């Protein structure tokens, strides 16, 4: 049970790091990775709230990062 909790918190942390990278560096890749982590959290770890938030924020960060990249280049 304790390892499941640590893996869950690790997935949440890596998901939020990918959100920040999706805004700046690798929009498509990090956005998709964030969505995948949200799906895994939602289905395997039964963290429906965290999973849904990561899915929505991953989509928004990927699109916003793409727009920011287009505007600054």
C-alpha positions as CSV (number, residue, x, y, z in Angstrom):
1,X,0.0,0.0,0.0
2,X,2.8,2.4,0.8
3,X,4.6,1.8,-2.5
4,X,1.4,2.4,-4.4
5,X,1.0,5.8,-2.6
6,X,4.6,6.7,-3.5
7,X,4.1,5.7,-7.1
8,X,1.0,7.7,-7.3
9,X,2.7,10.8,-5.9
10,X,5.6,10.3,-8.3
11,X,3.2,10.1,-11.3
12,X,1.5,13.3,-10.1
13,X,4.8,15.1,-9.8
14,X,6.1,14.0,-13.2
15,X,2.8,14.9,-14.7
16,X,3.1,18.5,-13.4
17,X,6.7,18.7,-14.6
18,X,5.5,17.6,-18.0
19,X,2.9,20.3,-18.0
20,X,5.5,23.0,-17.4
21,X,7.7,21.5,-20.2
22,X,4.7,21.4,-22.5
23,X,4.3,25.2,-22.1
24,X,8.0,25.9,-23.0
25,X,9.9,23.1,-24.8
26,X,8.3,20.0,-26.2
27,X,4.6,20.9,-26.6
28,X,3.3,17.8,-28.4
29,X,5.4,15.1,-26.6
30,X,5.0,16.5,-23.1
31,X,1.3,17.2,-23.6
32,X,0.7,13.6,-24.7
33,X,2.8,12.3,-21.8
34,X,0.7,14.3,-19.3
35,X,-2.5,13.0,-20.8
36,X,-1.2,9.4,-20.5
37,X,-0.2,9.9,-16.9
38,X,-3.6,11.3,-16.2
39,X,-5.2,8.2,-17.7
40,X,-3.0,5.9,-15.7
41,X,-3.8,7.7,-12.5
42,X,-7.5,7.6,-13.3
43,X,-7.7,3.9,-14.2
44,X,-4.9,2.1,-12.3
45,X,-4.5,4.2,-9.1
46,X,-8.2,5.2,-8.7
47,X,-7.2,8.8,-8.4
48,X,-10.0,10.1,-10.6
49,X,-9.7,13.8,-9.5
50,X,-5.9,14.0,-10.1
51,X,-6.2,12.0,-13.3
52,X,-8.9,14.2,-14.8
53,X,-7.1,17.4,-13.8
54,X,-3.9,16.2,-15.5
55,X,-5.8,15.2,-18.6
56,X,-7.5,18.6,-18.9
57,X,-4.4,20.6,-18.0
58,X,-2.2,18.5,-20.4
59,X,-4.5,19.3,-23.3
60,X,-4.6,23.0,-22.4
61,X,-0.8,23.2,-21.8
62,X,-0.1,21.5,-25.1
63,X,-2.3,23.9,-27.1
64,X,-1.1,26.9,-25.1
65,X,2.5,26.0,-25.6
66,X,1.9,25.5,-29.3
67,X,0.4,28.9,-29.6
68,X,3.2,30.5,-27.6
69,X,5.8,28.8,-29.7
70,X,4.0,30.1,-32.9
71,X,3.8,33.7,-31.5
72,X,7.5,33.9,-30.5
73,X,9.1,32.3,-33.5
